Structure formats: C-alpha cells, structure tokens
Amino acid sequence: MRIRIIGGGVAGLTCALLFAKMGFEIDIFERLTQAGKGCSWYAGGMLAPWCEVESAEPLIAKWGQESLTFWKAEFSGTQSFGSIVVAPSRDTAELKRFARRTENFEWLEADKIAELEPDLEGRFMAALYFQEEAHLDPRTTLENLTQRLTLEYDTKFHYNAEISEAEFSDPAWDWTIDCRGFSAQASFKNLRGVKGEMLVLKSSEIHLKRPIRFLHPRFPVYIIPRNDNMFMVGATMIENSERTRITARSIMELLNAAYAVHPAFGEAEIIEMGCDLRPSFPDNLPRIKRIENKFAKGHVLHVNGLYRHGFLLAPALAKRVVDVVLTNAYFKEIMDEA
Ligand SMILES: Cc1cc2nc3c(=O)[nH]c(=O)nc-3n(C[C@H](O)[C@H](O)[C@H](O)COP(=O)(O)OP(=O)(O)OC[C@H]3O[C@@H](n4cnc5c(N)ncnc54)[C@H](O)[C@@H]3O)c2cc1C
C-alpha cells in the first residue's frame, strides 16, 4: 500500500511514524524547506491532560493520557516532572476554581512549593501540583521524529513540495493523509485560526524544573523550561486569523506574567517572539474526515483541528488514523461531518 502524507507538522510526523512502524513505505510532502516549521514550531510542549480539562472536553484528558504514554516511550527528551499551577495571592479564588474543574493534583503549601522549585520560595502561598504531567521541547521532538523516520524507516521527505487539493485523490497513491494544519481551511467549512503568540527568554538566574502555569484573567500563561537557560513563555489565545502580527499588548502581558512568577525575568534576554494560528473547530476537538474515491485507489483522509493540543493529542489521533485506513474504523466523536 502506498501512503503519502501532506504536511510535516506534529500531526503528519506522528501519523508517519505509526504507519512506518507497521512496515508501510511513507512519503511526506512538505511545502517548506524543513519539517516542523509550521504551527508546531511555536508550541510550548506542555503535556498536561489533567490541567487542560479545566477548559476542554473529557476526550482531551483521555487521549492526552494516551499520548503522554506514547511520548514517554518514544522520545527520551520527555521531561516527567509534573507541572505546577499558581495564581497571584489576590486570586486564590481562581486557583480554587481551577481545582474544582480538574483532577489528579495535590495542593501544595509554600514550603512544599519551595522544595520542588527552590526559585519560587516565598513567592506563592498555595499551588496545585499535577505530578503525572510532563513536557517536551517541540523543536527537538520534531527534529528527532524526522531523523528517526529517515534513518530507521527510510521515509522519503519531499521538501519545497506544495501539493494542491486538486492533486489529492491521485490514484498513484492508495491513501493521501492531509495534515496541512490551518492551510487546509478550504477543505473544512468550520476551521478557524486561534492566534497564539509566544516568547523565548534566556536567564541564568532562574532554574525551574517543570512548567509553571500562572492563572491570568485573559488566558493561561505558562513558563516552560528548556535547555541552555531558555524559557518558553506562552501563549495568547486570540480569535483572529492574523498569522504573523504580534502585538505590544500581548508581549506586555506575557512579560508581566513571567515577571510575576519571578522578578529575575525582568533582566532576561528576549531571544525570540513568535506567532501562529492554531487550527481549530468550533468545539476545539480534532477531526478526521474521509473522502472516498470511486477508483480503487486515491482515498483521502483530512486530519486537522488540533487547536492548542497538537503535541498532547497527535499520537492518539494518529493511532485512529491508522485504524481508519487499515480497518475502516469509525470514531463518532471526531468523524461526524465538519
Ligand atoms: C504559541 C502556541 C503555543 C502552543 N502550545 C502548545 C502546547 O504547549 N502543547 C500542545 O500540545 N500544543 C500547543 N500548541 C498547538 C500546536 O502547536 C498545534 O495544535 C499543532 O502545531 C498543529 O499541528 P499540525 O501538524 O496540524 O499543523 P502544522 O504544525 O502547522 O503543520 C502543517 C504542515 O503542513 C505544511 N503544509 C501546509 N500546506 C501544505 C501543502 N499544500 N503542501 C505541503 N505541505 C503543506 C506546513 O508547511 C506545515 O509544516 C501551541 C500553538 C501555538 C501557536
């Protein structure tokens, strides 16, 4: 069976890995010069299924836990130290509200917070600790997936290869798996972009081991430690489709939140500001949409809508994609018309 994947983001690469592991030959077509440089490039890499349920459907927690197991097994860079949720002292009510809407956490008092994260000593009186959560560096992960596919599974990557929708049901391929992210908007009547802006800061004065989620009135801000004294600070959630415009207000809010978590962020170097559109459906759940071809070959599967859960959901979604292709499986939650 010949399978081609359009788009080398986290969705395309995880689908490719699962098919490759089953012995299929895969070709990936990516319009850019490298895989992983679309929306996936800007992700924080939070693997936080229990926290996310605060504002997401239970399916996200279920599939998120499945994906967490996948990343821990497949990618040695997965950091399994849990995550911590804090709020400014005037917003303890917010923390209690967050606790009511989530599960699988422990309340921490100041001394316990300092034990886990010495740099936060004396800064917060209470926190929630989601011990089983994890995080990864998306860029290293995407590079690692690309290398594994190339070296271990002989997957062929075709770069500078923009495939138009008219070419999708080409019977030269048994299956085309469309993982174009927000660029596939024309194939889905309800796909919208939710803008996310982020920052990368560098500071040798701060040493955090795990993501810190700071409850903020407009959007959840998180600070995620990366290698070489770097910290990703993200991310705004703005309902517009301005793919690249980063506003001063957003950057001010992200920096204020970082400063509130630790004042040493005030002296940090700004390494990068980034922005992209999260591909999202009205219910913020992903979708698999199957298009039949009247010829024996040339079936198309559109896979999209990973919203703010690309890394959290992609492995679980890829597993369903394999099941649809191999066993004609049907997943009601994500395969009703989109
Ligand atoms: C600031 C920010 C922070 C985020 N933080 C997190 C997080 O902490 N955890 C998490 O799980 N998710 C997070 N997300 C969400 C996550 O990044 C997305 O859900 C995910 O990247 C979507 O992946 P994708 O593969 O569908 O799309 P993309 O990564 O955009 O991949 C699509 C690929 O298809 C290619 N392409 C498009 N059209 C064509 C064509 N015609 N032919 C060939 N190639 C084509 C593109 O170049 C691109 O490489 C965040 C997003 C943002 C913006």
Ligand as a Chemical Component Dictionary entry (heavy atoms), coordinates in Angstrom:
data_LIG
# 
_chem_comp.id                   LIG 
_chem_comp.type                 NON-POLYMER 
_chem_comp.pdbx_formal_charge   0 
_chem_comp.three_letter_code    LIG 
# 
loop_
_chem_comp_atom.comp_id 
_chem_comp_atom.atom_id 
_chem_comp_atom.alt_atom_id 
_chem_comp_atom.type_symbol 
_chem_comp_atom.charge 
_chem_comp_atom.model_Cartn_x 
_chem_comp_atom.model_Cartn_y 
_chem_comp_atom.model_Cartn_z 
_chem_comp_atom.pdbx_ordinal 
LIG C1  C1  C 0 2.022  29.768 20.633 1  
LIG C2  C2  C 0 1.491  28.350 20.598 2  
LIG C3  C3  C 0 1.677  27.513 21.706 3  
LIG C4  C4  C 0 1.208  26.188 21.673 4  
LIG N1  N1  N 0 1.464  25.365 22.746 5  
LIG C5  C5  C 0 1.092  24.061 22.706 6  
LIG C6  C6  C 0 1.416  23.170 23.780 7  
LIG O1  O1  O 0 2.039  23.553 24.775 8  
LIG N2  N2  N 0 1.022  21.858 23.697 9  
LIG C7  C7  C 0 0.349  21.392 22.597 10 
LIG O2  O2  O 0 0.011  20.195 22.569 11 
LIG N3  N3  N 0 0.021  22.219 21.557 12 
LIG C8  C8  C 0 0.379  23.534 21.586 13 
LIG N4  N4  N 0 0.070  24.381 20.546 14 
LIG C9  C9  C 0 -0.766 23.869 19.432 15 
LIG C10 C10 C 0 0.040  23.122 18.404 16 
LIG O3  O3  O 0 1.165  23.868 18.027 17 
LIG C11 C11 C 0 -0.847 22.830 17.176 18 
LIG O4  O4  O 0 -2.006 22.148 17.591 19 
LIG C12 C12 C 0 -0.096 21.943 16.183 20 
LIG O5  O5  O 0 1.109  22.532 15.827 21 
LIG C13 C13 C 0 -0.913 21.656 14.917 22 
LIG O6  O6  O 0 -0.127 20.731 14.192 23 
LIG P1  P1  P 0 -0.376 20.390 12.669 24 
LIG O7  O7  O 0 0.618  19.349 12.310 25 
LIG O8  O8  O 0 -1.816 20.141 12.453 26 
LIG O9  O9  O 0 -0.051 21.778 11.882 27 
LIG P2  P2  P 0 1.363  22.415 11.465 28 
LIG O10 O10 O 0 2.371  22.279 12.529 29 
LIG O11 O11 O 0 1.043  23.807 11.005 30 
LIG O12 O12 O 0 1.821  21.531 10.252 31 
LIG C14 C14 C 0 1.255  21.640 8.952  32 
LIG C15 C15 C 0 2.376  21.488 7.941  33 
LIG O13 O13 O 0 1.815  21.376 6.638  34 
LIG C16 C16 C 0 2.603  22.118 5.741  35 
LIG N5  N5  N 0 1.734  22.440 4.585  36 
LIG C17 C17 C 0 0.660  23.269 4.560  37 
LIG N6  N6  N 0 0.083  23.265 3.340  38 
LIG C18 C18 C 0 0.798  22.402 2.568  39 
LIG C19 C19 C 0 0.682  21.946 1.211  40 
LIG N7  N7  N 0 -0.309 22.379 0.400  41 
LIG N8  N8  N 0 1.589  21.051 0.740  42 
LIG C20 C20 C 0 2.589  20.597 1.552  43 
LIG N9  N9  N 0 2.746  20.991 2.857  44 
LIG C21 C21 C 0 1.854  21.876 3.353  45 
LIG C22 C22 C 0 3.033  23.325 6.557  46 
LIG O14 O14 O 0 4.183  23.952 5.994  47 
LIG C23 C23 C 0 3.312  22.698 7.898  48 
LIG O15 O15 O 0 4.648  22.250 8.036  49 
LIG C24 C24 C 0 0.515  25.709 20.538 50 
LIG C25 C25 C 0 0.334  26.551 19.426 51 
LIG C26 C26 C 0 0.812  27.866 19.447 52 
LIG C27 C27 C 0 0.641  28.757 18.229 53 
# 
loop_
_chem_comp_bond.comp_id 
_chem_comp_bond.atom_id_1 
_chem_comp_bond.atom_id_2 
_chem_comp_bond.value_order 
_chem_comp_bond.pdbx_ordinal 
LIG C1  C2  SING 1  
LIG C2  C3  SING 2  
LIG C2  C26 DOUB 3  
LIG C3  C4  DOUB 4  
LIG C4  N1  SING 5  
LIG C4  C24 SING 6  
LIG N1  C5  DOUB 7  
LIG C5  C6  SING 8  
LIG C5  C8  SING 9  
LIG C6  O1  DOUB 10 
LIG C6  N2  SING 11 
LIG N2  C7  SING 12 
LIG C7  O2  DOUB 13 
LIG C7  N3  SING 14 
LIG N3  C8  DOUB 15 
LIG C8  N4  SING 16 
LIG N4  C9  SING 17 
LIG N4  C24 SING 18 
LIG C9  C10 SING 19 
LIG C10 O3  SING 20 
LIG C10 C11 SING 21 
LIG C11 O4  SING 22 
LIG C11 C12 SING 23 
LIG C12 O5  SING 24 
LIG C12 C13 SING 25 
LIG C13 O6  SING 26 
LIG O6  P1  SING 27 
LIG P1  O7  DOUB 28 
LIG P1  O8  SING 29 
LIG P1  O9  SING 30 
LIG O9  P2  SING 31 
LIG P2  O10 DOUB 32 
LIG P2  O11 SING 33 
LIG P2  O12 SING 34 
LIG O12 C14 SING 35 
LIG C14 C15 SING 36 
LIG C15 O13 SING 37 
LIG C15 C23 SING 38 
LIG O13 C16 SING 39 
LIG C16 N5  SING 40 
LIG C16 C22 SING 41 
LIG N5  C17 SING 42 
LIG N5  C21 SING 43 
LIG C17 N6  DOUB 44 
LIG N6  C18 SING 45 
LIG C18 C19 SING 46 
LIG C18 C21 DOUB 47 
LIG C19 N7  SING 48 
LIG C19 N8  DOUB 49 
LIG N8  C20 SING 50 
LIG C20 N9  DOUB 51 
LIG N9  C21 SING 52 
LIG C22 O14 SING 53 
LIG C22 C23 SING 54 
LIG C23 O15 SING 55 
LIG C24 C25 DOUB 56 
LIG C25 C26 SING 57 
LIG C26 C27 SING 58 
# 
